[in-house]
Amino acid sequence: MKKLFTILTSAAAVLFTAGAALAQEAEATNVLAQEHGGMMALAIAIGIGVAAFGGAFGQSRAAAAALEGISRNPNASDKVFVPMILGLAFIESLVLFTWVLMFLMLGKL
């Protein structure tokens, strides 16, 4: 019970202090966006492109490896199919997180 209480109090301390530690003034953020608007737009374009390319490359490699494994041993298709689908979903989620992050950066322009 004492260990659980220690874990909960540490988690609460991190949650309550993270906002204050990472807070920035709105004026500083707006000045940064005005000074570096073109570079931020370039960073957004490059970020989305790299995320899409990396996700597509990772998904193609994962699918190719799973299909090769299934073709070598058709009896293992049940054991390979579900982890392959989970892996593809995780790869796609990383691409979507990057996409959302880039739209949040676009809001800073």
C-alpha positions, 0 to 999 in steps of 0.5 A, a space after each residue: 500500500 505504501 508503494 502504491 501511495 508513493 507512485 501515485 504521489 510522484 505521478 501527481 507531482 509530475 502532472 501538476 508541475 509539468 505545465 508550469 515547467 513547460 509554459 511559455 509566454 504567448 508574446 514570445 511564441 508569437 514573436 518567434 512565429 513572426 520571425 521564422 514563419 517561412 522556416 516553420 512552413 518549410 519544417 512542416 512540409 518536410 516533417 509531413 513528407 518524412 513521416 509519410 515516407 517513413 511510415 510507408 517504408 516501414 509498413 511495406 517492410 513489415 508486410 513483406 516480412 510477414 507475407 514471406 513468413 506466411 509463404 514459408 510456413 502457411 500453418 503459421 498464418 494465424 500467429 503472424 497475421 494479428 501481430 502484423 496488423 498490430 504493427 501496421 496500426 502502430 506504424 500508422 499511428 506514428 504517422 498520424 501523430 506527426 500529422 497532428 503535430 504539424 497542424 499544431 505547428 501550423 497554428 503557430 504561424 
